[in-house]
Amino acid sequence: MLLPFYLTGVSTTLKQSENFLEKKYLLKRPIEELIAVVGGKLGLKPELICSGSRKKKIVEARALVSFLAVEKTGHSAADVARYLGVGRANVLRSTKRAMKSE
């Protein structure tokens, strides 16, 4: 009776492991390139995205860069934080915010 539930759990765990490994071994796009692409799409200079400004458009751009870098290309939050000039916790918070709006 427990077997189908157990197999579902195993399948879920295997899928999560596959996703983790795919993200870990993806060809990483440089963070600078992600900043430039997001800046180009939103009409912002890369220097503004890395400025630490609290203007809404710039904060949203940083959240998008954080999301793309951490969730889609597998960069660590600490690496992204260094480029953006913010704390690691801010990058993780921004990533969650961007995931909610996805």
ZIKABEL-V609668 format. One record per backbone hydrogen bond with DSSP energy under -0.5 kcal/mol. NH is the residue of the N-H (numbers start at 0). CO is the residue of the C=O. Records with the same first field share a line. If there is no record, write none. Layout:
BEGIN
NH=CO / CO
END
This chain:
BEGIN
5=1
6=2
7=3
8=4
9=5
10=6
11=7
12=8
13=9
14=10
15=11
16=12
17=13
18=14
19=15
20=16
21=17
22=18
23=19
24=20
25=22
27=25
33=29
34=30
35=31
36=32
37=33
38=34
39=35
40=36
41=37
42=38
43=38
47=44
48=44
49=45
50=47
52=47
58=54
59=55
60=56
61=57
62=58
63=59
64=60
65=61
66=62
67=63
68=64
69=65
70=66
71=66 / 67
72=67
74=68
79=75
80=76
81=77
82=78
83=79
84=80
85=80
90=86
91=87
92=88
93=89
94=90
95=91
96=92
97=93
98=94
99=95
100=96
101=97 / 98
END
